[in-house]
């Protein structure tokens, strides 16, 4: 829950001042629209009894059964509690997509899109990887129960999904006017750092909480989450200094998130050494992917593809190398721990299936919204600022006190200063 306003600060600080409220509202409204979709039908389709491993049923629609329990053997938790925990994964994943279309998307079409996207993209993917046979649903999703791919906390359904979907959105809406010729610098780097800190804090619940019990696996996930993110920060800043001559605060914030993304699927399956390597690789790979977008020419405004798509790819594949059953008996030994190439192959299939499904369906949904109600703001709105046009508000008030526009100063302070000058 805290991660979503954290993401709003993270994204809001990275855009220009004239569209910060629109950016933050796209995160905040995700709590509303995805929350309703999830409670009414989304959770049931994601975690209900499986139909051919592809989608759940309707037995949990409305979440009205307060007596239902997830798990068994006297250690289960209320199904409603589990549903709310999983809701926060759905909300943050939908909100992540907004970063790809910053500075150019209309509010209500976005709200329609993210509701449809949750139902037709996130829900099926969550069923494929999170619905385990006999734990929540009967039979379970194909990716976890038939393929045998490992994903502890969302490398597929959250990270690769958001990266592939963000790329589809960016392509459908097109580039920002003036990009990449005009500089479009973050307007509030302290907000970016605050948002990254809130995300980092929330990620401990995201990852360690996925153990669904306060035990050794959760403890390992806690440690590996911290290790990978810390390693990513150092790797990113060192590379940034080498390539650009300075380590930046924006780089540090982005690096922390990249490391957290990379360890998300692996945190319950690798040890501390594996987490260290994942963090280092994610910190380097995600930064290089950001630089690559300028050559490829797609305008992913806030680098969702590079950080979440590439970071999720790194974490999923490296399970095939560094996974170890010494950490979690439900996992598998990777290549470097005597397990051969089998698990790496399973991880690669999961990555490809997730990316292809998410990109194709997201592209279709974004195109449908664009041709029916219109998705992008008018050129004059994009130039003047989305906040005023879409929300009748601005994040900052300005008043011409003397020459130029300066932030408004309360009248008592102005009078006090004038009296001091006079005396």
Secondary structure, DSSP 8 states (H G I E B T S, - for coil): -HHHHHHHHHHHHHS-GGGHHHHHHHHHHHHHHHHHHIIIIIHHHHHSS-BTTTB--STTTT---TT-EES-TT--EEHHHHHHHHHHHHHHHHHHHGGGGTTSB-HHHHHHHHHHHIIIIIHHHHHHHH--BTTTBSS--HIIIII----SS-IIIIIIHHHHHHHHHHHHH---TTTTTS----S-HHHHHHHHHHHHHHHHHHHHGGGSSSSHHHHHHHHHHHHHHHHHHHHHHHHHHHHHSS--HHHHHHHHHHHHHHHHTTTTTB-HHHHHHHHHHHHHHHHHHHHHHHHHT---TT-HIIIIIHHHHHHHHHHHHHB-TTT-TTS---GGGT--SHHHHHHHHHHHHHHHHHHHHHHHHHHHHHHHT--B--HHHHHH-HHHHHHS--SS-EE-SSSS-EE---HHHHHHHHHHHH-
